[in-house]
Amino acid sequence: MTKRLWIETVGCQMNVLDSELVVAALRRQGWEMARTTAEADAVFYNTCSVRQHAEDKIYSALGRIRQEKLARPDLVVGVLGCMAQKDQELVRKRAPWVDLVVGPGQLHRVPGLVADVLAGGGPRLEVSLDRTGGSRDAIARSFESYDPDRDPGMRPTPFQAFVRTQTGCDKFCAFCVVPHVRGPEQARAPETILAEARRLVAEGCREITLIGQTVNSYRWSAGGRTWRLADLLALLDGLDGLDRIRFVTNYPRDMTDDLIHAVRDLPKVAHYLHVPAQHGSDAVLTRMKRGYLIGEYMEMLGRVRERIPEAAVTSDFIVGFCGETDAEFQATLDLVHTAGFKNSFIFKYSPRPGTKAFDRQPDDVPEEVKKERHRLLLDAQTEASLAGNLPFIGTRRQVLVEGLSARDERREARAVDGGAGAADGPTATEAAGKAVADAPDRVMQPDRVLQLTGRTMCDRIVVFDAPLRLVGRLVDVDIKAAGAWSLAGDVADGLADAVPLDLPAAAEGGGCDAGPVYQIAPPAAVRPPLGPGA
Ligand code: SAH
């Protein structure tokens, strides 16, 4: 009988990609996606360790799935990804009903491990070596790059894809667990990346986002030549059928001129640079071991602004890092007031076992102070974001249409679900999956006009009313209104009616403390298929 998988993904883009690949591997073995955990034969959590909050969420989810596991002992419960690598045996100590614990460097083993568990082999733990567990080579080998065939049905949208340039990280910022859970930095060969991009484009993918922990530190040497990120971008820019190329996340010191010029000169590369500053004070940057001072960051920003005036620059910030004084925090506020970031993700410091800050610097800023600083910085960023968006009113922008706006996604799910949006009801994603299964005609009518959303070349979110068949297309939109987190407008060729100007609330990029949370939807969730003439 066909086995069904439910997978929930938290954390960064790397995790979204890892989940896609795990699903692809299981689907090749005949697995299908479950619409709810109740109909699943396996429930996986692909986890994040970057802050305590992300881990707490998974342990609560494990608590909830326990009842189901008690009722159906054959259900395979798996904890994948960074928390598996960090907590290892601790996962099963806290949740003994978990069958599989698999670190990010061992995900290629998941299909075999699930088969073992189903065959009665008992629980399995597969993780990579610790960063002190052997030679660099041995540790690197224990984190195997996992980039097999892709499964367009499992991407957030079929026309957008992440492609990994590197795994791991060697920066060792004092606060950050990533180098410990994702292992040493290892680049993929340019020809491998190009071949993967080619396959994706052949499958209908129009936007590729290159991902690495510090993507602009990319370096690959072979045959007397060294490839940097700018070279990769040039290579991908030549791919027919591809419309847009993005890349995240950038390390400030590696924002070299050749990269800035590639962004400026290559027509498909988005004018969008996520370059986390983390803090505005030299003393704190030094305690964070970030490897630059604020003057260097500003010099980098100056070069970007001078050469690509329209570029959207975005940042991450940590408030309440060890020993942060009022004056030091003020330096971060000042930076946000002057730098013109399009948006920032703002996080309260969360001590992470294994990191240098955890071992050597006390987490001495009270939670109340962290909260207050978070609020103050978010207010400052909101003001800056609105100011940055206002000049777009009255301009025409090319938008890659991504799908339903958050507002209409909720409405569609409610409409099909008979209004059952209660707290104990299905999640939005479950409801969306059900919506397609129960009423495919309603959801997939290509001429239905709904509120859609997409992004400009400089990463601004735009909402507008338009027929569903425009999803996955580039359209010109006349911008009529601006909020802090999005723009609203009309499709320029008159296809759509004017949009109501009540903008959705800060749906994105507002600096949510939990970090982005994604859930991979069942295939063909509330989005129309990319048919001919789409
Ligand atoms: N290398 C990737 C992933 C880092 S995690 C990147 O640079 O995007 C993403 C963000 O989480 C970081 O930029 C930082 O702002 C935040 N972060 C990392 N560790 C943290 C911690 N211990 N507490 C709070 N925020 C943290």
Boltz pocket constraint, residues with backbone or C-beta under 6 A from the ligand:
constraints:
  - pocket:
      binder: B
      contacts: [[A, 12], [A, 50], [A, 51], [A, 169], [A, 175], [A, 176], [A, 177], [A, 178], [A, 212], [A, 213], [A, 214], [A, 249], [A, 250], [A, 276], [A, 278], [A, 316], [A, 317], [A, 318], [A, 345], [A, 347], [A, 348], [A, 349], [A, 350], [A, 351], [A, 352]]
      max_distance: 6.0
